[in-house]
Amino acid sequence: MTASGFSFSAALASAQTEKTSSLSTTEPQPAVPKAGGFSFAKVLATAQTDKPLNATSTTAKSTGFSMAGALSSLGAKANALETKSVNAAKLLAADNWLRGEVILRCVEKWHETHDVVSFRFQGIEPVKFNYKPGQFITFKLEIDGKPVYRSYTIASSPSRPYSLIVTIKKIDGGLVSNYLADQLNVDDEVTVVGPDGAFNLIDIQADKYLFLSAGSGVTPMYSMSRWLCDTTVGSDIAFVHSARSAEDIIFAETMATMAARCNSLALSYVLEDDSAKQQVVDRHPNIQCESGRLDIAKLTALVPDFQTRTVFICGPEPYMAAVKSMLQQAQFNMANFYQESFATAPKTASNKRSLSPSEHVASGGFMLKIAGKDFPIGSDQTLLEGIESEGLPIIAACRNGVCGACKCQVTEGSVTTSSTATLTADEIAAGFVLACSTVITSDVSLTL
């Protein structure tokens, strides 16, 4: 007999099945009628699964079925699911996350390629993630007892605001990328700050887009493309991604699906190893594919009107330098060229004798005061280098005066700066600077 709710006959049959199977593994197992609602068999299975593997039975009572035990186990699991589940009503009513520190819980983790991992996060408290497509967040971590900060682009789109996706490529010897890829798992919590970054579709206006990326530099372009396809139907997008091989294409299937559904998105790949090129073309006939490395001939073939577009580029430094030079030689209007990059903090020499403050000042150096503490800083050091050399916490992503993550305020003293990107006129008037692009010219007091 089939029941839409609780089936007592099914429960008894299931109980008999499990009892019989515990005595003999050779006898046939009776069929159990299916239930569309509560399943007594699942209760029994849960109770059996929850028993320790090394448990031994000493009394007849412990070997039989316990209604109280089964229901207690089911209740505990239901409560656990209730705790982890997202309340839909609270989520819809959640406030926007505009900027600041927030604690996130990892709710999904998966591999994009053999060395690239994606994480989906939601807020510990329900929150709608409001950011500009292309921006990044900065993880505040503690690794081996030391605070570490590292910035990663948000791969998801604010058009889908109820979770954040961050995609991380493991780097040989990379402290943070390997830590996150190997140690961060579902249900773990992390603290992040953001969003930050002027490399985005809101601060940079365009009519026709050319997204150029290589390797994990695809992440901001993926976010931007998703945003445009979700919100601005008909956006004219040319997207050329370079990868070592077909197996190294990040977001391969989701990008192909997006391109198939969005007629105004022209997606192309440039593969150094073209052994699987034909497979890519056969599987996705609407995607163009070239072999080797991107050059002006390939770019012209893939995007004939590239000269009329606004270029957004992200990838390894050598790739971006080569593409920038290529476009300059092609007489491209570099006023329409925008790039994003994340650099690694430079190593500082450990064998150099530290000067005392008096020796430092006598040699022409200056003193930097932060939170009431004075320390020497070289006249040839940027504020960022001086702060990092003292082990003080500061967020730095691009290190090129572009992203704005290392913004800080000079309250006393004089400085020279080579970049004010992302700073407003009011911030500049209030003494805010980008630490990566600023050198002090006197003793300085600073607020981080």
N, C-alpha and C positions, 0 to 999 in steps of 0.2 A: 504494500500500500504506500503510495506517495503522499507526503504531507508538505504543506507550504511552510509550516512552522516547526515546532518541536515534535519529533517522532519517537514515542516511547519504545515501539517495536524495534526501530532502528538502533536505539540506545542499547536495548537488551541484546540484539544481535551483535552489535559491536563489542559489547562487554564479553559475550560468549566467545567471539572471534579472538580477542586478545588473550583471554584466559586459556583457550585451547592452544593458541600458538605458543604460549609460554611453556606448555607441557610437551608439545611435539611440533616439529617443523615439517613433518612429512604428510600430515593430514590436510586435505583440501580446505580452503577458507570459505565460509559461507558468504554469499553476496549480501551487501548491506544496502537497503533502500536509501536513496538520496533525499536530502532535506534541503529546501530552498532557504531556510532561515537558520535557527539554532541547530548545531550539529552535535549530538551527544557523543558520536564517535570521535569528533575532534577534541572534545573535553577529555575523553579517555586517553587519546593519543598524547595530548598535552601533559596529562598527569603522568603517563608512562615516561615521556621524554624528560620531564623535569626530575625524575628520580636519578640520583647519582649512579654512575656506571659501576661503582664498586660497592653499591649497597647490597647487603645480604639480608635474607628473610629469616627471622627467628621465631615468628609466631604466625598462626593462620590468619590473624587479623591483618598483618602487614603485607600478605601476598594477595589479598582479595581487593575488590573494588571499594574505594572510599568515596561516597558521594560528596562529603564535606571537603575532602582533599581535592577532588576534581574541580568542584565549583570554586574553591579558594584559589586554585591555580589559574582558572579561567579569569577570575576577577582581578587577580594581580596583573595578568597580561593585558587585560582591557584597560586597567588604570595606567599602565605604562604607555600604551598606545595613546590614551587620552592626553597624557602629559606631553608627548612628543608631537601630537597632531596640531595643525594650525587651525585656529578658530576662524572660519571664513568670515563671519560677521565682523570680528575684531580686525581682521586683515583689511577688509574693504573700508573700514572706518579709520584705519591707521593714519598717522601723520606722515608727511613727506620727510625724508632724510635729505636735508639740503647741504649741510656741511658740518663736520665735527667728528668726534670719536664715537664709535658704535661697536658693540660686541655682536659678533656673528656666530651662527652655528652652521657647520658644514652639514648639508642634508643629502648631497650626492657627490660622488667622486668617480671619475672614469678616465680611461686612457684615450687620447685623441690619436697618438702615434706611439711608437715604442718608447720615446723619451719625452713625451708631452702629456701632461695631466691636467684635466679640468676639474674645478670644484664649483659646486653650486652652494650658495650661502643664503640664509634667511636671518632676520634679526631675532635675537632672544625675545625681545618684545616685538609685536607686529609693526612693520614699518614699510612704507612705499619708498623705493629707492629712486630718488630724483637727482639726476646728474646730466651732464652734457655728453652726448655720444662721442667717444674718443678719450675721455678723461681716465684718470687712474686713481687707485687707492693705495695707501701705504700701510703695510702690516707692521704692527708693533709686537715684536717677538722677544723671547728670552731663549738664547741658545748657549748651552754650556755655562749658564749662570751670568751671561752678559746680555745687555739689551742690544737688540739689532733691529734696524728699520730697513724695509725694502719696498719699493713701489712696483706695482703691476697694473697694467691697463685692464679696465673692466671690459670683458669680452661680450657681455650681454648688452641689451639695448634698454634705455629707459622707457621705451614703448611697451615693455613687459616688466613692470616695476616691482613685482612681488618677490624677486630674488636677484642675486648678483652672481654672475659667473666670472671666475678668474681662471685663466689658462696659463700654465707655467711650464716652460721647457727646462729640463734638467741640464745643468751646465757642469762639465767636468771640473771638479774641485769647487763648485759653487756652494757656498755655505747655506744660503737661504733656499735656493731652488731645490737642492737635494733634501734639505730638512723638511720642507713642505710636501714635496712629492712622496717622500718615504714615511714621514711621521704624522702628517695631518690626515685624519680619517673622519668618516661620517660620525656625527654627534660631537666631535671636538669643537671647542670654541676658540675664537681668535678675536683680538682687538685690532681694528683698523681705523685709520684717519683719512678723511677726504670728503668728497672728491676734489681733485686738483687737476690742473693742466689747461693750458691755453690751446692745445692741439685738439680742437673739437669742431663740430659742425655749427655750433651756435656762435662762437666768437669769430669763426672764419666763414664768411659768406661766399657762396659760389652758385653759378647757374648750371655748369657742367663739371662733373667730377672725374678725376683720374686718380684712382687709388693704386699705388705701387708699394708692394711689400715683399719681404723675404723672411723665411723662417718664422719665428714667433712674432715678428713684426706685423703679422696678419691680424692680430687681435683688435687694434683700434679700427682697422678697416672693416673687419667683420661687424663690429658694433655699429659703425657708421652706416654700412650697407643695410643692416637689419632695420635700423631706425628709418632710413629713407624709404625702404620697401614697405614698412608698416604704416608710415605716416604721410608720405608724399608720393602718391602713385604717379608714375611717369617720370620720376627723377632720372636724369641722363647720367648713368654711371658706367664708366669703363674701369674694370678691376683686373690688374695684371699681377699675379703672385708668382714669385720665384721660389723653387724648392730644389733640394738635392735630387729627389726621386719622387715617384708617385706615392710611395709609402710614407714620405715625409710631409705630405700636404696636410696641414692642420685644417680641421673643419671641412674636409673634402666632401662628404656627403651632404652636409647641411648647406654648404655654399652652392653645391650643384642644384639642390632642390630650390633654394632661393632664386638662383639664376633662371631656372626653368619656369618659375611662377611669375617672376618679375621681368617682363619683356624688355624693359628699358635698362636692365643690368646686363652688360656684356662681360662675361668672365673668361679670363685667359690664364694659362699656366706656362711658365718657362722652366723646363726641367733639365738640370745638368746631366743626369742619367736618364736617357730616353728609352731604356729597355722596355718600360711599360707604357710608353707614350701611346701606342696604338690602343691599348686596353682602355686608357682614359678616354680617348676619342670615341671608341666603340660604345663605351658605357654611357657617355654624356655627349651626344652629337652636337649639342648647342655650345660646347666649350671648345675654344681654340687652344691649341697646344703647340709650343715651339721647343726646340732642343738647344742646349748650351746655356749661355748666360745672356741676360738682357743687354741688348745694344740698340743703337738708334734704328738700325734696319728692322729688327724684330719689333720694336715699339711702333714704328711706322706701319708695319704690316698688320699688327694687332689693333692699333688705335690710330687710324689715318689722320684724325683731326685732333691729335694730342696737343697741338699748338694752341688750340682754342679753349683748353680746359684748365681748371685749377687743380694743381697736383698736391696730393697728400702722400707722404712717403714715410715708411717706418721699417726698420730692419737693422741688421748688424752695421756697425760704423763703416767698414770697407764698402759694403753694398751701397749705402746712402751717399758716400763720397763719390763713388764711381758714377752713380746715376745723376747726381748733381752736376758733375763735370760734363757728362754726356749731354745733358739738357742745355747747359751753358754754351757748349760748342755748337749746338743746334739752334742757337739764337732764341731759345725759349725765354719768355718774359718771366724772369725770376721773381717778380713781384707777386706772381701767382704760384709760388713754390713754398710749401710748408712741410716741415719734417719734425718727427718725434724720435727721441732716443733716450735710453736709460744707460748710464755709464757706471762702471764699478769704481768704488772708492780707491784712490791710489795708495800704494804701499808706502809707508814712511820708513826712513832709515832708522835702524835701532842702534847703530854703533856710533852715532854722532853724539859727542859730549854735550849735555844740556848746560846752558849758561844760567848763572844765577840771575835774578831780576835786575840787579845793579849792573852786572856785566852785559846783560842784554840791552839795557837802556844806553849804556856807555858805548856800545857798538852800533848805535843808531836805530835800534829796534823800538817798538812801542809796547804798551801794556793794554790788555783787553780785560774789562771787568764785566763779569756775568754773574748775576745772583749774588753779588757781594764778594765774589772771588776774583782776585787779580792774577793773570798769568801772562807771560810774554808771548808775543806773536811776531814773526819775522816780517820785515817790510816787503818781502817778496812772496809772502803767503796770502792767499785769499782768506776771508773770514771763515769760510767753510773749512779750509785746511787747518786753520788754527783751532777752531772749535773741535774738529774731529781728533786732532793730535792730543787734546786734553781728555778725550773719551767722553765728552759731553754729548747728550742726545740731541740730534738735529736730523730732520728728514731731508734727504737729497736724492733726486731722481736723475734728471738729465745732466746736471753739473755743467750746463752750457748756457745758463741764463735764459732758458726757454719755458720750463714747466712751472716755475714759481713755487715749488715745494719748500725751498729753503729760505722763505721770506722771514726776515727778522727786523727789529727796530733799533736804530741807533739813537740813543737818548742823550749822549754827550760825545763830543769829539767830531773829527772830520774824516771823510772817506772819499775815495774815487770809485766809480762803478762803470762797468762796460755794458750793462744791460739793465733795463727797467721793464722788460717784458712782463706782462700780467699785472703790473702795479698800476693802480689808478693814480690820477693827479693828486687826490687827497692823501693817499698813502705815501706818495713820494714827499709831499709837503710835511707829513708827520714823521719823516725819518726812516720809513721802511726801505729796505734794500734787499737784494738777492745775495745771500752770503757767498754763493759760488762765483759771483761776478764782481765782488767788492774787495778792495784793498784799503786798509786804514792808513791815514797820513798823520795821525796823532794818537795819543792815548784815547781809548774809546770805551764807553759804557754801552752795553748791548742787552736787549731784552729778546729772548727766544720765544 
